[in-house]
């Protein structure tokens, strides 16, 4: 029986080998590369608009970033996903796509499929049960559009044909389509399939690429950080800021001290704005002008300055703040000159730190930079100079804040390209 099957397979392979290449070439209306958030959404919408769509991915498991997102519950959008929450060399670029596919649209999609969800905080929406449900919704939407999803498939080479269509040479055979959507994402987390495919392809077709850097990533410091080793594990609400003018960022969220540096939502957020060599300013008592408060409390105060400070911040931070300001903790508040209290205020409200770097692609949630928006249409995500070529999702120079914004960009840009392609 087995021998018979083997013989049959060999005969089939020989038949395929004898067929001329052109005969085996499959044709589609749209080929989407990358079966992640943006690629699957794009494929589903295009398929349901009646286009013949194929999605190719080199990974064994598709949509892996959706699977691991939001601690396994996928923070799938943010109610406040407006353009102000996105970084790009052209901050206006994301407006059009975001306006035409909104968080309410994605919520309606999940509702139609019976996925239960909840708001955690700051407009962040998560699945009640599992991020697998979002993947399942996308799979079902693709099935409704008769989309062919193929993986693991490697695209070995590609070229533009004289009729304008794109010919893809894959390890599963050649295929051609007049529209090619690149949804291969950014560079974060290489071990689950991230690649620089989008940037290489863009450059080969003459598009510019804004240098990609890790974003939403913990920050590291030099050996001098050892002075704060005892704080590792401590989480506090803090204000963090960096930069100036249009490129400035400021967030008030939780900050986590780690053995290597700083992490937590506040730091992940500010990391997207941070430029190498620039300091970050940390406010360990956000909403309280510490110097003004201490000076106001000083007259007649019997308590030590350390005891007073412990009312404003976790005790473990008090000693480091005093030492940075050069103030002795057991000094009575009343005995300290205003000058010393102002120094203490600056050490707490405006602690300036100089990161040495980031934890890199291994830990970054997203990529800042990507295919330059100057070379793309903001309404269709099409390459201006290459008809039929589209870039969606994280491959594009559009990076959202932490909190569901990056998925909203993936959905919205995928839909915009699907409607145009
Ligand atoms: P995505 O990376 O999802 O998909 C790209 C696909 O292309 C992958 O399937 C990959 O295998 C494939 N591919 C790559 N190179 C290829 C090649 N050469 N050939 C073929 N296929 C190729 N965002 C958010 O809004 N809320 C959240 O909760 C989280 N949580 C989160 C956690 C973690 C740990 C990470 C790393 C990231 C997040 N994010 C997030 C960010 C979010 O996951 C990300 O922005 C989107 O997945 C981007 O969607 P894309 O479809 O553009 O790329």
Boltz pocket constraint, residues with backbone or C-beta under 6 A from the ligand:
constraints:
  - pocket:
      binder: B
      contacts: [[A, 33], [A, 34], [A, 35], [A, 36], [A, 37], [A, 38], [A, 39], [A, 56], [A, 57], [A, 58], [A, 59], [A, 61], [A, 62], [A, 63], [A, 64], [A, 65], [A, 66], [A, 68], [A, 69], [A, 70], [A, 71], [A, 74], [A, 75], [A, 76], [A, 77], [A, 153], [A, 154], [A, 155], [A, 183], [A, 184], [A, 185], [A, 186], [A, 188], [A, 189], [A, 192], [A, 193], [A, 194], [A, 195], [A, 196], [A, 197], [A, 364], [A, 365], [A, 366], [A, 392], [A, 393], [A, 394], [A, 395], [A, 401], [A, 403], [A, 404], [A, 405], [A, 406], [A, 407], [A, 408], [A, 410]]
      max_distance: 6.0
